[in-house]
Amino acid sequence: MKSINYNKYRAVQSFNGRIRFLVFHYTAGNFASSISALTGANVSAHYLVPDITDPSYQQSGHTTQEVFGLVDETQRAWHAGVSQWGNRNNLNDTSIGVEIVNLATFDDGVFNFPPYHSEQICAVEELALNILARYPDIGPTQVLGHSDIAIGRKSDPGPMFPWHALYLKGVGAWYDDMVRDEFFQQYQTSGIPPRAELLKLFKKYGYDTSKASDDVGYRNLVRAFQLHFRPENYNGEMDARTAANLAALVSRYFP
């Protein structure tokens, strides 16, 4: 079961050194529709992680948790679209994309993010650790969600994705709680830093701040960050807790 939608990298490049990012997505569809989309003409990913409770997965004859390889890692998959992290854009060129079956929806301006199945997350963890072991150039801050690299355009893998639990297993980045608490107390006392200072922190960490010059763009940026690092509140409003999470992350990974 392979996707037909990929391009070969240029042979003059070194493949292993070219992979710098691991990007997680949700499919917003069941297993059957996800397979159809990811092996069609417009989108693809290197891996698909089904949900074992999905009726369409069971009807296809599967009874255990599996991971489907759809595009060879040596090939370019079309999963990130218009994207940026740090000084790199078009992240399809430098990333491995993992799609996770989840029936997230957006109706009348309201998002619904169902939880991920525990066995599904175990499979994601095992896959991610395997990938990270083979591609040492993927640092903790380069394990990302689609929402991190396509601000305002994407929300996946959503606030139910267990970023912190995966971090504890060695996948991705997270802040130090004690440092975060210090920043939080400081901001509660003296107020959060000005927007210009916070934008410098966002940019230093890797987020694209080019569209955050107005209130709508800034709100989208804050929401993207919250979806990853403050999933209990992703309303796009900057507050002391969100600012403290951001400052603690930058302090840890970009001192």
C-alpha distance (Angstrom), angle and dihedral (degrees) to the residues before:
residue distance angle dihedral
M1 . . .
K2 3.82 . .
S3 3.76 131.6 .
I4 3.79 114.6 -115.7
N5 3.80 91.8 -152.8
Y6 3.78 111.3 88.3
N7 3.77 142.0 102.8
K8 3.78 127.6 -140.9
Y9 3.78 117.7 -114.9
R10 3.78 116.3 -116.9
A11 3.78 108.7 -86.2
V12 3.80 92.5 -132.0
Q13 3.80 90.8 69.1
S14 3.78 125.9 82.6
F15 3.79 106.4 -117.6
N16 3.78 99.7 -153.7
G17 3.79 93.4 50.5
R18 3.78 92.0 46.6
I19 3.80 96.5 63.8
R20 3.80 106.7 88.3
F21 3.81 104.6 149.2
L22 3.78 141.7 51.9
V23 3.80 111.6 -158.7
F24 3.81 126.3 -167.0
H25 3.80 124.9 -154.7
Y26 3.79 139.0 173.7
T27 3.78 118.9 -133.6
A28 3.84 99.2 -140.6
G29 3.79 86.0 -144.0
N30 3.79 141.5 70.6
F31 3.79 125.4 -90.0
A32 3.80 95.5 -90.1
S33 3.80 95.3 49.9
S34 3.81 91.5 42.1
I35 3.80 93.1 54.0
S36 3.78 89.8 47.6
A37 3.81 92.9 50.6
L38 3.80 96.7 42.2
T39 3.80 93.2 50.5
G40 3.79 94.0 43.4
A41 3.78 132.9 88.9
N42 3.80 104.8 -81.1
V43 3.79 112.5 40.5
S44 3.79 139.7 25.6
A45 3.79 142.1 167.1
H46 3.76 136.0 -163.6
Y47 3.81 94.3 -120.6
L48 3.79 140.1 19.7
V49 3.79 121.4 -159.7
P50 3.85 111.3 -162.3
D51 3.79 129.1 -154.5
I52 3.82 110.1 -116.3
T53 3.82 91.1 -147.1
D54 3.82 91.8 57.6
P55 3.85 108.3 113.2
S56 3.80 91.8 -146.1
Y57 3.82 89.5 55.5
Q58 3.80 91.4 50.2
Q59 3.80 91.9 45.4
S60 3.80 89.0 55.1
G61 3.80 88.1 64.1
H62 3.81 100.3 -99.5
T63 3.79 120.6 131.9
T64 3.81 102.7 166.0
Q65 3.78 134.8 54.5
E66 3.79 111.4 -86.5
V67 3.78 138.2 169.7
F68 3.81 118.2 -136.7
G69 3.78 120.4 -146.2
L70 3.79 106.4 -148.5
V71 3.80 102.6 166.3
D72 3.79 126.7 26.9
E73 3.78 112.8 -111.1
T74 3.80 87.1 -123.5
Q75 3.79 88.4 65.9
R76 3.78 133.7 72.6
A77 3.81 113.1 -110.9
W78 3.81 124.3 -160.4
H79 3.77 102.5 -126.1
A80 3.82 108.8 111.2
G81 3.80 102.6 49.6
V82 3.80 115.7 -179.7
S83 3.79 100.3 6.6
Q84 3.77 144.7 150.6
W85 3.78 139.4 -172.4
G86 3.78 122.6 171.7
N87 3.79 108.8 -37.9
R88 3.81 94.3 -21.9
N89 3.77 128.1 90.5
N90 3.80 134.3 177.6
L91 3.78 89.5 44.9
N92 3.79 92.6 -170.2
D93 3.80 84.2 85.1
T94 3.80 95.5 58.7
S95 3.79 107.8 25.4
I96 3.77 146.2 77.8
G97 3.79 112.8 -133.6
V98 3.81 124.4 -147.7
E99 3.80 119.4 -168.7
I100 3.81 117.4 -160.4
V101 3.79 121.3 -161.7
N102 3.80 108.6 -117.1
L103 3.79 129.7 146.3
A104 3.80 97.3 -133.0
T105 3.81 112.3 162.6
F106 3.80 139.9 -168.9
D107 3.81 114.7 -153.8
D108 3.80 127.0 166.8
G109 3.77 92.1 -16.4
V110 3.81 93.9 -50.1
F111 3.80 123.9 113.7
N112 3.78 123.0 -148.4
F113 3.80 116.8 -162.8
P114 3.82 113.6 -172.7
P115 3.82 117.2 -156.3
Y116 3.78 120.9 -99.3
H117 3.80 119.2 -113.3
S118 3.81 114.4 -104.4
E119 3.82 93.6 -125.6
Q120 3.78 89.3 49.7
I121 3.81 90.7 55.0
C122 3.80 91.1 47.4
A123 3.80 87.7 55.7
V124 3.81 90.8 48.1
E125 3.80 90.3 50.4
E126 3.80 93.5 50.2
L127 3.79 92.3 46.4
A128 3.80 93.4 46.9
L129 3.80 94.4 48.8
N130 3.80 89.5 49.7
I131 3.80 91.6 51.0
L132 3.81 93.8 45.8
A133 3.80 91.5 50.0
R134 3.80 90.2 55.0
Y135 3.82 97.1 42.6
P136 3.81 108.9 46.9
D137 3.80 91.8 175.4
I138 3.83 89.1 72.8
G139 3.81 100.9 91.5
P140 3.82 124.3 -168.5
T141 3.81 92.8 -94.9
Q142 3.80 89.9 53.0
V143 3.81 94.4 62.8
L144 3.78 99.2 95.6
G145 3.76 148.6 163.6
H146 3.77 123.6 -122.1
S147 3.80 87.0 -112.3
D148 3.82 90.2 60.5
I149 3.79 94.2 56.5
A150 3.83 100.1 34.4
I151 3.80 102.0 44.7
G152 3.79 115.3 -162.4
R153 3.80 91.5 3.2
K154 3.80 102.2 70.1
S155 3.83 137.2 33.3
D156 3.79 101.5 -175.9
P157 2.94 139.5 157.6
G158 3.82 81.5 21.5
P159 3.81 135.5 -153.4
M160 3.81 94.0 -63.6
F161 3.79 91.3 64.4
P162 3.84 106.1 107.5
W163 3.79 99.9 -126.6
H164 3.80 94.2 157.2
A165 3.81 94.2 48.4
L166 3.80 90.1 49.9
Y167 3.79 90.7 48.3
L168 3.81 89.2 55.4
K169 3.82 87.3 56.4
G170 3.81 92.7 49.9
V171 3.80 102.2 -91.1
G172 3.79 118.4 122.9
A173 3.79 135.5 -27.4
W174 3.78 135.6 -55.3
Y175 3.79 136.9 168.9
D176 3.80 127.6 -104.4
D177 3.80 108.2 -103.9
M178 3.81 95.6 -142.0
V179 3.79 92.8 50.3
R180 3.80 90.3 46.4
D181 3.80 90.2 51.9
E182 3.80 90.8 51.9
F183 3.79 91.5 53.3
F184 3.81 90.5 44.4
Q185 3.80 93.1 54.2
Q186 3.79 90.0 46.8
Y187 3.80 92.8 51.2
Q188 3.79 92.6 45.6
T189 3.78 88.9 55.3
S190 3.78 102.4 39.2
G191 3.80 102.2 19.9
I192 3.78 130.0 -107.4
P193 3.80 118.7 -61.4
P194 3.82 119.2 -91.8
R195 3.78 116.7 -85.2
A196 3.81 91.4 -106.9
E197 3.80 91.2 58.5
L198 3.79 92.5 46.6
L199 3.80 90.8 50.3
K200 3.81 88.6 55.5
L201 3.80 88.8 54.5
F202 3.81 92.7 47.8
K203 3.79 90.4 50.2
K204 3.80 93.2 45.8
Y205 3.77 90.7 53.6
G206 3.80 91.7 50.5
Y207 3.80 108.7 -94.7
D208 3.79 120.5 136.3
T209 3.82 105.7 -114.5
S210 3.80 97.0 175.3
K211 3.80 93.8 105.1
A212 3.82 96.5 41.2
S213 3.80 97.1 87.3
D214 3.81 92.8 102.8
D215 3.80 130.6 49.1
V216 3.81 95.2 -101.5
G217 3.78 93.6 50.1
Y218 3.78 92.3 45.4
R219 3.78 91.7 49.9
N220 3.82 90.3 51.3
L221 3.80 89.8 51.4
V222 3.80 93.2 49.7
R223 3.80 91.0 47.3
A224 3.80 91.9 50.7
F225 3.79 89.7 53.0
Q226 3.80 92.3 46.5
L227 3.80 92.6 51.1
H228 3.79 87.1 62.2
F229 3.79 105.5 29.3
R230 3.81 105.6 21.6
P231 3.81 104.8 29.7
E232 3.79 94.4 160.0
N233 3.82 88.4 71.1
Y234 3.81 120.6 24.2
N235 3.81 99.5 159.4
G236 3.80 93.5 127.2
E237 3.79 93.6 -117.0
M238 3.79 116.1 131.3
D239 3.80 111.6 -131.9
A240 3.79 137.6 158.2
R241 3.81 94.1 -85.3
T242 3.80 94.4 50.7
A243 3.80 92.0 44.6
A244 3.81 90.6 49.3
N245 3.81 91.9 50.6
L246 3.80 89.7 51.4
A247 3.80 94.9 46.5
A248 3.81 91.8 48.0
L249 3.81 91.5 51.1
V250 3.79 93.2 50.8
S251 3.80 90.8 44.7
R252 3.79 90.4 53.9
Y253 3.78 102.2 42.9
F254 3.82 103.0 24.5
P255 3.81 105.9 30.3
